[in-house]
Amino acid sequence: MRPFESGEHVLFVDKRGRLYLVKLVAGKRFNSHTGHFELDEVVGLPEGSWVTTSRGNLLLAIRPTMGDYTRLMPRTATVVYPKDLGGIIINGDIFPGATVVEAGCGSGAVTIALMRAVGPEGFVHSFDLRQDMVDRATQNVSDMAGKLDNVSIQLGDVSEALAERAKSGELVDRIVFDMPEPWGIVDQVAEALVPGGILVSFLPTVLQIRDLSEALRTNGRFVQIETTESLVRSWTVANRSVRPDHRMVGHTGFLTTARLAQPKPGKPDDDYSGESPDSSGESGESESGASDQSGQSESTSNDSEG
């Protein structure tokens, strides 16, 4: 069990569940309404230890999860919530060893998630148009990840970076956007992605996802275009009360994903829409009447009814 070390972040939890994200800096003191204590006292303790404040209150000391750090880290922009980070990683199929281009690094939450997903054999190239975003993301990523061996966070225009990659033939496996108008560079995305590669875009409004979906269809090479929204509601579970909490993490944004196909043969106006069959993910029935879900044909179903 690795003890706490000077310079790392620790999450303190009080008896009412309030969270305090603190960096262990030598010679510094923790202060809150629960009391105070010297941070040097925490260095060397095993994770899960209890710290007593000057007022006799106990605080639990644990290492923050990525979700904890995402919610509590310093930010210069609205953070992407853990529920959406999970969707980006899973729906985008971010795999170990992947090369990923990210645009709109914000405070670094998505960058951290991508770094963890691609692992030491992969690499994340992150871009933003604002220096303050680059600085904040770099600091947050460094604080959480420690090393920056599999990431670069740069000030620059992602459309230029994608064009350079397309020209050099250094195609990327995945592209992740958290930017307001991604539809403007869909053509550059199509040239820089490997065939079968995935674009993931996080957008807050329905007008934005409409414009992006239309641009993806117009390009003609994107298939399986899908938009989803995740809602999370926690519950209170006690001896005499089991109920949903009064507050929930509702709408934060939409995730739109699309895969890149090889140029389609035949006429450009063929009726292939490039979209998923329906929002449920079910594939429906084949021409023979056999359901891919149940394995039963229509004739079998009718016979059983009468």
N, C-alpha and C positions, 0 to 999 in steps of 0.2 A: 504494500500500500504506500503510494507516494505521498509524503507529507507536503504541506503547503510551503511554498518557497517565496522569498522576497521578490516582488515585482509582478506576481501573477494576480489575477482577479479572483475574489472570493465572494460568494453570495451568502449574506447573513439573513436568516429568517427569524422573525420574532414570534411570540406565542399567538398572535392574531393573523399570522400568515403574510405580514408585510415583508417586502423584499428590499435588500440594500446591496447593490453591486459596488464593491469597494476594491481598489487596487492596493495591495500590500506594499506600502512605501515605508522604508525604514525611517523611524523617528516620528511618524505621523500618528494621529489619534483618531479613532472612530467616535463620532458624536451624534447622538439622536435623542429623542424624548425618552428613550429607554435607559439612557445613561451613556457612559463613555468607557473606553479601554484603549490601551496602546496596541497598535497593529503589530508591533514586534512580538507580542505575546502569542499571536496566531501562527507565526512562522515556526515550522517544525511540528505543528500539530497534525494528526491524521485527519483526513476528510471525514465529516460526520461528527466532529467534536462539538462540544457546547462551550460557549464563552460567557462568562459572567460579567455584566456591566457594573459600573460604579453604583447603580441603584439596585443591584441584586437581581436584575432580570437576565434570563438565559436567552442566548441567541445561538441558533444552529449554524454551523459554518460548513458549507459545501461548495464544490466547484460549480459554476453556472453551466447549464446546458446551452446548446446553441440557441434554443428557443428563449431561454432566460436572457442571454446576452443580446439577442435581437431586440427584445422588448425594452431592455433597460439601457442599452449602450448610448453614448452621446450621438446626436444626430443633427444633420442640417436639412434633412428632408423627411417626409413621412415614410416611416419604415415599412417594409414588406413583412406582413405578419407570418408567423410560422405555418399557418394553414395554407398560405399561398406558396411559401417556400417548398413545402412538401409536394404541392401540385407541380411546381416548376421542375423539381428533380424527377418525379415519377412520370408525369405526362410528357416531359421532355426527354425522358430516357437518358439522363445524364449518367454515363457509365465510367468506370475506372479506366484511365488511359485516354479519355476523350480530349480533343482540342476544342475549346469553347471560346467564342467571342461574345462578350457582354457589352451592352451599351446602356448607359445610364446607371453608373455604379452607386449613386446616391450616398447613403451612409455605410454601405458595404455589406448589408445583410445577405443579399443575393450572392455577392462575390464569395463570402465565407461558405455558404451552402454549396456553391459550385466547386470551390476548392476541395472541400471534403469529398464530394461525389467523384471527382476525376482522379483524386489520389495523387501520390507522388509521381506516377508515370504519365499523368495528364498535364494539361496546362490551360489556364484561364487568362485570356487577353481582355482586359476591361478598359472601357473608354468613357469619358465624360467631357462635356463642353465647358464645365465650370471648374476652376482651380480649387475653390473651396470644397466642392464635392470630392475631388481627387484627394485632397489633403485629409479630409475627414475619413473617407473610406480607407485610405492607406493606414491611418492611425488605428481605426477600429479593427481592421483585418490583422494588423501586427499584434494588437493587444490580445485578440482572440486566438489567432493561429500561431503566433510566435514567429515562425519563419515564413518568408515570402518566396519559397523556392519554386512553387508551381503557379505563380500569378504575376502579372504585370498590370499596374493601374496607371493609365496614361491620360494626359490631357490631349484630346484630339477628336476628329470627326470620324465616326465609325464607318461612314459610307466610303471615305477615302481608304481606310484600312481594308475594307472588304474588296474594293476595286484592286488594290495592290496584290491581295492574296489571289484573286481570280487571275490576274495577269501573270503572276509567278507560278501558278499551279499549286500553291500551298493551300488546298481547300480545308475547310473546318468541318467538324462533325456536328456541332450544334451551335445555334445562335440564339441568344437570350436578350430580349429587349425590355427595358423599362423606360420608355421614352414616349413623348406625346404624339408623334406623327410617324410611326414606323412604315406606313403605307408608301411613303415617299421614296423608300430605298428597297422596295421589294425586288426590283430587278437586280440590284447589286447582291442581295441575299441569294437569289437563284444562281448567280454566277460563282459565289464563294462557297456554297455548301456542297458537300459530297452528295452524290445521288443517294437517296434514302435518308439524308440528313434531316434534322428537325429544327424548325423555327418555333420559339416560344416567345409570346409577347404578353406582357402584363399591362392592362389598360383599365382605367376607372369608369369610363362611360360607354353607353350603348352606341352613341354616334361614332366613337373611335373604333369600336370593334366592327361596326358595319363598314366603315371605310377601309379598314385593314382587310376584312374578308373579301370585299369587292376587288381590291387590288391583287390579292392572292389568286382569285379566280381569273382575273383579267390576264395575269401573267401566263397562265396556261400550264405551268409545270408543277404547281402545288396540288397535292391530293390530301385526303383525310383532313380537311379543314374543319376544326372543331373549336367551339368556345364553351367554357365551363365557368361556373361560379361555385365557390365553397363557402358554406356557412357553418359556424361552430357554436354550439350552445352547451355550456357546462351545467352540471346538476349539483344540487345540495343533497347529500345523503347523510341523514342523522337517524337516531333511534326511532323517533316518532314523526319524522318529516323527510320525505323523498320527493323532491320537486325540482323543476328546471329553475335555474337562476333567473333573477329579474333582468339581468343584463347579459348580452351575448355579443360575440364578434360577428356582426352581420356582414353587409356588403363592404368589401374593401376594394375589389377589382375583379376583372375578368381575365381568364387565361385563354388565349387563342393559340392553338398549335396547328402546324401544317408540315407535311413531309414533301420533300423534293423528289420528283420523278424525272426520268429521262424524257427528252422531248417526245411528245405523243405522236405516233404515226397516224396517217389519215387526215381527214378534213379538220380544220381548227374548230368547226362548229359542232363536232360530235357531242352527243348528249351526256358525256361523262362529266358530272358536276364536281368531282373531287371532294365531295363532302361525305361524312359518315352517314350510314343508312338512317339512323335516328338518334335522338339524344340519349336513349336508354342503353345503347351499345349492343342491342340484339340484332342478329343478322337476318331474322325473319325466315321465310320459307323459300325453298328452292322451287324450280319449275315443276319438279315431280310431286310437289306437295309435302315433301319431307321437311320437318322443322329441324333446324340445326341445333335448337335448344333441347328439345325433348327426344328427338330421334324417331318420332311417330309420324306416320303419314296421315293425311286427311281421311283416307278410306278406313284406316284402323280406328280413328277417332269416331267416325260415323257409325261403324259397326258396333262399337261399344255402347253407343247411346240407344241402340234399339234393335 
